[in-house]
Amino acid sequence: MANNSNGLFTFLAGMAIGAAAVWLFTTERGEEVRQEMKDKLNEMKSNLEKQKDNDGRPA
């Protein structure tokens, strides 16, 4: 049981350290990051639809 608790603590500590690093080193505002992610997802969706239209061949 102690092993599971230690592993969970390590995982949560790693997540907290990673979140803090992202927060400290990000160069863009949250709105800009969300817009960039939205644009990338729309681009991926478009590419998948093109592949579907081409019977699975790469676009």
N, C-alpha and C positions, 0 to 999 in steps of 0.2 A: 504494500500500500504506500509506503514511503517513497518508493521509486516513482509511482504515478504522480504523486504530489510534487516531487522535485522536477519531473519532466514538464508538468503543467506550468509550474513557476518559471522554469527556463523559457518555455514557449512564450508566456505572457511578457516576460522581461524583454525578450527579443523583439516582440511586436512593439512594445513601448519605445525601445531604443530606435527601431526602424522608423516609427512614426515621428519621433523627435528629430531624427536626422533629415527626414523629408521636409518637415516644417522649417527647420533651420536653413536648409540649402536650396529650397525652391526659389526660383527666380520670377515666377509668375503668380498673379493673384488667383484665387480659387475660381472666379468666374472665367478667367482665361483658360485655366486647365480644363474645366468642365466643357467649354466650347471646343477646345482642341480634341478632347476625348470624343465628343459628339461627332465632330467632323470625321475623325478616323473611323468610328463605328459606321457612319453612313457610307464612307468610302469602301469599307469591307463588305457591307451589305450590297452595295452596287456591284462589286466584283463578284460576289457569290451569285447574284441574279444573272450576271452576264454568263458565268460558267453554266448555270442551269439552262439558259437559253441556247448555249452551244453544246448541249447534250453532255455536259461534264468536262469538256475540253477546256484547258486554261484559256482565259480571255486574253 
